[in-house]
């Protein structure tokens, strides 16, 4: 007997929602949230954009990155089907046809370009498209299955959102957005390698040459520590160049110190708990760092 006040979806409605959920999953929405946060933060650092411009830029950025995610689902469907973490994704599970995922991803990227070119400006559209092309062809197709440096070089695609945000507000690029690009670029390896330590066995099983698989966990922990120090240095560029002030400086010093401390702990204590802590902290780190930029620029 159904409890009072509850509703049950019909099989047809439940099926529709499942399809919607699967196509949303193809865009990797959880990954998108952090990228879009850096876009919005950069726009607020660049100036005082109207709400409509922020909204359109966010939608355009989501379509581009989401399209790249969908194409990634299509291309990696063979290895996704053999990994426990990814086997239930829409394409390897059979809920979405491979050709449909590919067409969907390309359509999203095309929609992003048209939207940004018409409603924002051509530079923002071109930059968003470059992120799509970089993630699909440089990272997914070329590097991911060939070199342990895949995430280092291919990570440049994930660092494009600040460039898009700055271009959307100013119509041009300058030193500041390049510094923000560099921050995300150097943040990506320690962030992703911490996760890859947790997924090492699955990557090895499917033949993906992630750093822990090819060079071992000890070298991966050493590289995480090295990149954490490089990241600490790069985060000082916005202050040293005069683009941001004391609020950002103090925040970057504290957050960078905590990041290095986490990397040191992982280096000294090679266990899954330390890797998971650093991975989770890296997510909060980037969000807090860009929030500090906004606070510094707006106050």
N, C-alpha and C positions, 0 to 999 in steps of 0.2 A: 504494500500500500504506500502511495506516494505521500510524503510529509506535506502538511499544509504550508503554503507559501513558497514551495519549490517548483521549478519548471524543468521539463525534460525536452531536449531538442529532438526533433524528428530525425530519423536516419538520414534523410536528404539534407537537412540543415547541418547536421553533424558532419556529413561528408563535405559540404561546401566549406565549413570552417576548417576542416582538416587540410583541404587544398590551399586555402588562404594561408594557413599556418606554414605549410610546406614551402610555398613560394616566398613567404617572408623569411623563413629560415635560410633560403638560398642566398639572401642578401647579407647574411651574417650580422644581424642587428646588434648583438652584444659587442662585437668588435667595433661597429660603427659609432657607438655612443661616445667612446673616448676620442675618436677622430673628429667627430662633429663638435665636441667640446673645445678642441684645439682650434677649430675653425672659428667658432663664435668668439672665443677669447681673443684670437688674433684680430678679429674685426673690431672688437671693443678697444683694443690697444691702438689700432690704426686710426680710430676716430670715433665719431658718434653716429653710427649708421642708423637709419630708420628701421623700425621693426620689420617692415615688409621686405627690405633688402636682406636682413638677417635670415628671415624665413625662407625666401627664395634661394639664397645661397646654401642654406642647410639642406633644402630639398634637392637642389642640384647636386650637391656633394654626396648626399645619400644615394641618389640614383647612380652616380658614377662608381662609387665604391661598392655599392650593392651589385651593380652589374659585373664588376670584377669578381666579387664573391661568387656569383652564380656561375660564371665561366670557370672559376676555380673548382667549384663542385662538379661541373661537367668533366673537366680534364682529369681530375684526381679520383674519379669514381672507382677506378680499379683498385687503387691502394686504400681508399676509404672503406671499401667493402671488406677488407682484410684486417682492419683495426677496430678494436672493441669500442674505442671512443667515437668513431665516425661511422660505424656500420649502419646505424639507423638514420643517417642523413637521407634526405628525400630522394636523391638520385640512386645511390647504391642499394637502398632498400626497395627500389622499384616503384615508389609512389609517384615520382616525376620522371618522365622519359628524358634520356640524355639530350636528345635534339631539342626538346622543349626548354630545358635548362639553358642550353647554349643560346637559343633564340631569345629567351627572356633576358639573359645577361647583355647581349648585344643591343637589344631594344632599350634597356635601361640606360646604357651608356649613351646611345644616340639621343634619347630623351633628355639626358643631363646636358649634353652639348647644346642642343637647341634651346632649352630653357635658359641656361646661363648666358648663351650668346645673345638671346633676344631680350631677356629681362635684366641682365646684369651687365656684362661686357664680354668682348671676345677673348680678352686675356684670361679672365677667370675660366671661361669655357675651355680654352686650349690647355690650361694648367690642369684642370680636372680630367680632361681626356688623357693627358700625359700620365697621370696617376693610374688611370685604368689600363693603359697600354703597358706601363711599367710593371704593374702587378701581374697582368696576364702573360705577357710575352717574356719579360726579363726574369721575373721571379718564378711563376708557375711553370711555364713551358721550358725555359732555358736552364735556369739555375737549380731549382729545387731538387731535382733528381741527379744532379751532376757534381755538385761541389759543397763542401761543408761551409763555404762562405756564402751560401745562398741567401741567408737572412741578412747578412751584412750589406751586400750589393743590392739585393732585391728590396731591402727595407727602405730604400729611397722612395719607393712608391707610396709607402705609408706616411712619409714625411711631407707629402704635397699639400695637405689641407691648410696649413698656415699660409702657404703661398696663394691658394685660392681665396682665402678670407681676406688677405691684404689687398689683393688685386680687385676684389669685389668692392672694397671701400674706396680705394685710391685710384684704381685704374692703371696702376704701375707696380713695379717691384722696387725694393730698396734694400739696404743692409739689414734692417730689423727682421723682415720675414725670412731672410736667408739664415739668420742666427737661429730663428725658431725652427726652421727646417733642419738645421744641424743638430739641434737639441733632440728632436725626435729620431733623427738618423742614428745618433750615438746611444740613445735610450733603447732602441729596438733590440740590438744583440743581447745585452744582459737580461732584458725582459724575456725574450723568447728562448734564450738558452737555459734560463732557469726552468721554464716549462719543459724544454726538451730533455732535461735531466730526469724529469718525472715520466716522460714518454719514451725513454731511450729504447726499451725492449720492443715497443710497437714499431718505432721507426726502423729498427734493425730488421724486424721481421719482413717489412715490405720493401727494404732496400733503399730507403731514403737516407742519404749521407749527411744527416745532421751531425753537428760537431761532436757530441758525446759518443756517437756511433763510430766515427772515423778516427778521432783523436783521443778518445777516452774521457772519462768524467773528470779526472784530475786536471787535464789541460783545459777542459771546458770551464771549470771553476776558476782557473787562473785567468782565462780570457774574460770571464765575467768581471773579475776584480779589476783587470786592466781597463775594460771599457767603462766601468763605473767611475774610475778616476778620470778618464777622458771626458766622460759626461759632466763630471763636476767642473772641469776646466771650461768646457764649452758653455755651460750655463752662466758663466760670468760675462760672456760677451755682450749681452744686452745692456748690462750695467756699465761695463768698461767703455762701450761705444756711446754712452750718454742717452740711450733710449729709455731706460728705466732707472728708478731711484732706489732709495733705502729700503722700502718695503720689500721690493723684489730681491734686493741683495741679501737681506737677512734671511728671507724665506729660502732662497736658492742655497745659501750656505748651510742652513739647518737641514733641509731636505737632502742635499747632496751628501752631507756628513752621515745621515742615517742610511742612505743608499750604500755608501761605501762600508759602513759598519755591517750591514746585512750581507754584503758580498764577502767581507772578511770572515764573518761567522760561517758562511757556506764554505769558504775555502778551508777553514779549520775543522769544520764539522760536516763531513760529506754525507749527509743523510737527506732523506726525502723531506723531512719536516723543514729543514733550513731552506731547501730549494723552493718549497711551496710558500714559505713566509716571504722570501725575496720576490717571488713572482707576484704574489698578491700586493705586496708593498709597492712594487713598481707601477702597478695600476693606479694606486692612490697617489703615488709620487707625481706622476705626470699631470693628473687632474689638479693636485694642489699647486704645482708649479705654475700652471697656466692661470689658475685662479689668482695666484699672487701677482701675476703680470697685470691682470685686469684691475685688481685692487690698487696697484701702484699707479696705473695709468689714469684711473677714474677718480682717485682721491686727491 
